[in-house]
Amino acid sequence: QVQLVESGGGLVQPGGSLRLSCAASGSIFTIVTMGWYRQAPGKQRELVASFIGGDSTDYSDSVKGRFTISRDNAKNTVYLQMNSLKPEDTAVYYCAARRSGRTGWDYWGQGTQVTVSS
């Protein structure tokens, strides 16, 4: 089993920045990739950013150029740096992890709320 714990959410004004963290523990040797999702009220959960092989990354069009996913393997932690935040970025952000040989996401964190408002 793998446990994922997000942190770093909060209230920020439009144009501001936040950095989310996702700490992984447990059987982390089974994880081959990680990503960040978000879900706004009344909307489906969407993939925001992920690692897609090695150090390659992918982003949704809505956050490209503003958000950056990164990782610190020594700390078993993945980050999501969010800049130039907009009210439409308001959502619960979830960290997800995938095991080897799988196509879906096997593990999820509990989520952290990000609210962008003046």
Phi and psi restraints in degrees (value plus and minus 20) as a CYANA .aco file:
   2 VAL   PHI    -146.2  -106.2
   2 VAL   PSI     116.1   156.1
   3 GLN   PHI    -131.3   -91.3
   3 GLN   PSI     116.5   156.5
   4 LEU   PHI    -142.2  -102.2
   4 LEU   PSI     109.7   149.7
   5 VAL   PHI    -147.7  -107.7
   5 VAL   PSI      96.4   136.4
   6 GLU   PHI    -109.9   -69.9
   6 GLU   PSI     134.8   174.8
   7 SER   PHI    -175.7  -135.7
   7 SER   PSI     146.5   186.5
   8 GLY   PHI      85.4   125.4
   8 GLY   PSI     -24.2    15.8
   9 GLY   PHI     -91.4   -51.4
   9 GLY   PSI     152.8   192.8
  10 GLY   PHI     142.2   182.2
  10 GLY   PSI    -186.7  -146.7
  11 LEU   PHI    -120.5   -80.5
  11 LEU   PSI     110.2   150.2
  12 VAL   PHI    -161.2  -121.2
  12 VAL   PSI     129.7   169.7
  13 GLN   PHI     -98.6   -58.6
  13 GLN   PSI     135.2   175.2
  14 PRO   PHI     -74.3   -34.3
  14 PRO   PSI     117.5   157.5
  15 GLY   PHI      69.8   109.8
  15 GLY   PSI     -29.3    10.7
  16 GLY   PHI    -103.6   -63.6
  16 GLY   PSI    -195.6  -155.6
  17 SER   PHI    -152.3  -112.3
  17 SER   PSI     133.0   173.0
  18 LEU   PHI    -164.7  -124.7
  18 LEU   PSI     131.9   171.9
  19 ARG   PHI    -142.5  -102.5
  19 ARG   PSI     100.5   140.5
  20 LEU   PHI    -112.7   -72.7
  20 LEU   PSI     126.5   166.5
  21 SER   PHI    -143.2  -103.2
  21 SER   PSI     128.4   168.4
  22 CYS   PHI    -155.3  -115.3
  22 CYS   PSI      90.0   130.0
  23 ALA   PHI    -116.4   -76.4
  23 ALA   PSI     107.1   147.1
  24 ALA   PHI    -123.8   -83.8
  24 ALA   PSI     121.9   161.9
  25 SER   PHI    -164.7  -124.7
  25 SER   PSI     148.1   188.1
  26 GLY   PHI      76.2   116.2
  26 GLY   PSI    -159.2  -119.2
  27 SER   PHI    -103.0   -63.0
  27 SER   PSI      40.6    80.6
  28 ILE   PHI     -88.8   -48.8
  28 ILE   PSI     -36.6     3.4
  29 PHE   PHI     -86.9   -46.9
  29 PHE   PSI     -34.7     5.3
  30 THR   PHI    -104.9   -64.9
  30 THR   PSI     -31.4     8.6
  31 ILE   PHI    -102.9   -62.9
  31 ILE   PSI     113.0   153.0
  32 VAL   PHI    -129.8   -89.8
  32 VAL   PSI     -41.6    -1.6
  33 THR   PHI    -178.3  -138.3
  33 THR   PSI     139.5   179.5
  34 MET   PHI    -158.2  -118.2
  34 MET   PSI     140.0   180.0
  35 GLY   PHI    -176.1  -136.1
  35 GLY   PSI     155.9   195.9
  36 TRP   PHI    -142.4  -102.4
  36 TRP   PSI     112.1   152.1
  37 TYR   PHI    -135.8   -95.8
  37 TYR   PSI     145.1   185.1
  38 ARG   PHI    -163.6  -123.6
  38 ARG   PSI     134.8   174.8
  39 GLN   PHI    -160.1  -120.1
  39 GLN   PSI      97.3   137.3
  40 ALA   PHI    -112.0   -72.0
  40 ALA   PSI     137.2   177.2
  41 PRO   PHI     -74.8   -34.8
  41 PRO   PSI     109.1   149.1
  42 GLY   PHI      57.0    97.0
  42 GLY   PSI     -14.4    25.6
  43 LYS   PHI    -141.9  -101.9
  43 LYS   PSI     141.4   181.4
  44 GLN   PHI     -95.3   -55.3
  44 GLN   PSI     135.8   175.8
  45 ARG   PHI     -88.6   -48.6
  45 ARG   PSI     114.0   154.0
  46 GLU   PHI    -145.6  -105.6
  46 GLU   PSI     126.2   166.2
  47 LEU   PHI     -97.3   -57.3
  47 LEU   PSI     104.5   144.5
  48 VAL   PHI    -116.2   -76.2
  48 VAL   PSI     -67.6   -27.6
  49 ALA   PHI    -176.4  -136.4
  49 ALA   PSI     129.2   169.2
  50 SER   PHI    -179.6  -139.6
  50 SER   PSI     140.1   180.1
  51 PHE   PHI    -106.9   -66.9
  51 PHE   PSI     116.7   156.7
  52 ILE   PHI    -139.5   -99.5
  52 ILE   PSI      -7.5    32.5
  53 GLY   PHI     120.3   160.3
  53 GLY   PSI     100.7   140.7
  54 GLY   PHI      42.1    82.1
  54 GLY   PSI    -150.0  -110.0
  55 ASP   PHI    -120.6   -80.6
  55 ASP   PSI     -12.7    27.3
  56 SER   PHI     -90.5   -50.5
  56 SER   PSI     124.6   164.6
  57 THR   PHI    -149.9  -109.9
  57 THR   PSI     141.6   181.6
  58 ASP   PHI    -160.6  -120.6
  58 ASP   PSI     126.7   166.7
  59 TYR   PHI    -154.8  -114.8
  59 TYR   PSI     131.4   171.4
  60 SER   PHI     -90.6   -50.6
  60 SER   PSI     133.2   173.2
  61 ASP   PHI     -79.5   -39.5
  61 ASP   PSI     -50.8   -10.8
  62 SER   PHI     -89.8   -49.8
  62 SER   PSI     -39.1     0.9
  63 VAL   PHI    -140.1  -100.1
  63 VAL   PSI     -25.2    14.8
  64 LYS   PHI     -78.3   -38.3
  64 LYS   PSI     111.9   151.9
  65 GLY   PHI      69.3   109.3
  65 GLY   PSI     -32.5     7.5
  66 ARG   PHI    -135.5   -95.5
  66 ARG   PSI     -53.5   -13.5
  67 PHE   PHI    -128.0   -88.0
  67 PHE   PSI     128.2   168.2
  68 THR   PHI    -156.0  -116.0
  68 THR   PSI     106.3   146.3
  69 ILE   PHI    -115.7   -75.7
  69 ILE   PSI     118.5   158.5
  70 SER   PHI    -168.5  -128.5
  70 SER   PSI     153.8   193.8
  71 ARG   PHI    -169.6  -129.6
  71 ARG   PSI     134.6   174.6
  72 ASP   PHI    -144.2  -104.2
  72 ASP   PSI      80.1   120.1
  73 ASN   PHI     -83.9   -43.9
  73 ASN   PSI     -51.6   -11.6
  74 ALA   PHI     -85.6   -45.6
  74 ALA   PSI     -48.8    -8.8
  75 LYS   PHI    -122.1   -82.1
  75 LYS   PSI     -19.5    20.5
  76 ASN   PHI      32.3    72.3
  76 ASN   PSI      23.8    63.8
  77 THR   PHI    -150.9  -110.9
  77 THR   PSI     118.0   158.0
  78 VAL   PHI    -133.1   -93.1
  78 VAL   PSI     122.8   162.8
  79 TYR   PHI    -140.2  -100.2
  79 TYR   PSI     136.4   176.4
  80 LEU   PHI    -152.5  -112.5
  80 LEU   PSI      85.2   125.2
  81 GLN   PHI    -106.1   -66.1
  81 GLN   PSI     102.5   142.5
  82 MET   PHI    -138.1   -98.1
  82 MET   PSI      96.6   136.6
  83 ASN   PHI    -135.7   -95.7
  83 ASN   PSI     143.8   183.8
  84 SER   PHI      28.8    68.8
  84 SER   PSI      29.1    69.1
  85 LEU   PHI     -86.3   -46.3
  85 LEU   PSI     125.4   165.4
  86 LYS   PHI    -140.2  -100.2
  86 LYS   PSI     137.4   177.4
  87 PRO   PHI     -74.8   -34.8
  87 PRO   PSI     -52.8   -12.8
  88 GLU   PHI     -92.4   -52.4
  88 GLU   PSI     -25.8    14.2
  89 ASP   PHI    -103.3   -63.3
  89 ASP   PSI     -26.7    13.3
  90 THR   PHI     -81.2   -41.2
  90 THR   PSI     104.1   144.1
  91 ALA   PHI    -197.2  -157.2
  91 ALA   PSI     150.4   190.4
  92 VAL   PHI    -109.4   -69.4
  92 VAL   PSI     107.4   147.4
  93 TYR   PHI    -122.5   -82.5
  93 TYR   PSI     112.4   152.4
  94 TYR   PHI    -140.5  -100.5
  94 TYR   PSI     120.5   160.5
  95 CYS   PHI    -113.3   -73.3
  95 CYS   PSI     122.6   162.6
  96 ALA   PHI    -156.9  -116.9
  96 ALA   PSI     132.2   172.2
  97 ALA   PHI    -156.0  -116.0
  97 ALA   PSI     128.6   168.6
  98 ARG   PHI    -142.3  -102.3
  98 ARG   PSI     118.9   158.9
  99 ARG   PHI    -106.9   -66.9
  99 ARG   PSI     142.1   182.1
 100 SER   PHI     -79.1   -39.1
 100 SER   PSI     117.0   157.0
 101 GLY   PHI      59.5    99.5
 101 GLY   PSI     -14.6    25.4
 102 ARG   PHI    -127.5   -87.5
 102 ARG   PSI     135.7   175.7
 103 THR   PHI    -127.8   -87.8
 103 THR   PSI     -43.4    -3.4
 104 GLY   PHI    -117.1   -77.1
 104 GLY   PSI    -194.2  -154.2
 105 TRP   PHI    -119.2   -79.2
 105 TRP   PSI     108.4   148.4
 106 ASP   PHI    -115.2   -75.2
 106 ASP   PSI     -48.0    -8.0
 107 TYR   PHI    -151.0  -111.0
 107 TYR   PSI     124.2   164.2
 108 TRP   PHI    -153.4  -113.4
 108 TRP   PSI     125.8   165.8
 109 GLY   PHI    -103.5   -63.5
 109 GLY   PSI    -199.7  -159.7
 110 GLN   PHI    -103.4   -63.4
 110 GLN   PSI     -33.6     6.4
 111 GLY   PHI      75.1   115.1
 111 GLY   PSI     130.9   170.9
 112 THR   PHI    -156.2  -116.2
 112 THR   PSI     114.9   154.9
 113 GLN   PHI    -101.4   -61.4
 113 GLN   PSI     110.8   150.8
 114 VAL   PHI    -138.8   -98.8
 114 VAL   PSI     103.2   143.2
 115 THR   PHI    -143.1  -103.1
 115 THR   PSI     102.9   142.9
 116 VAL   PHI    -130.8   -90.8
 116 VAL   PSI      89.8   129.8
 117 SER   PHI    -178.5  -138.5
 117 SER   PSI     128.3   168.3
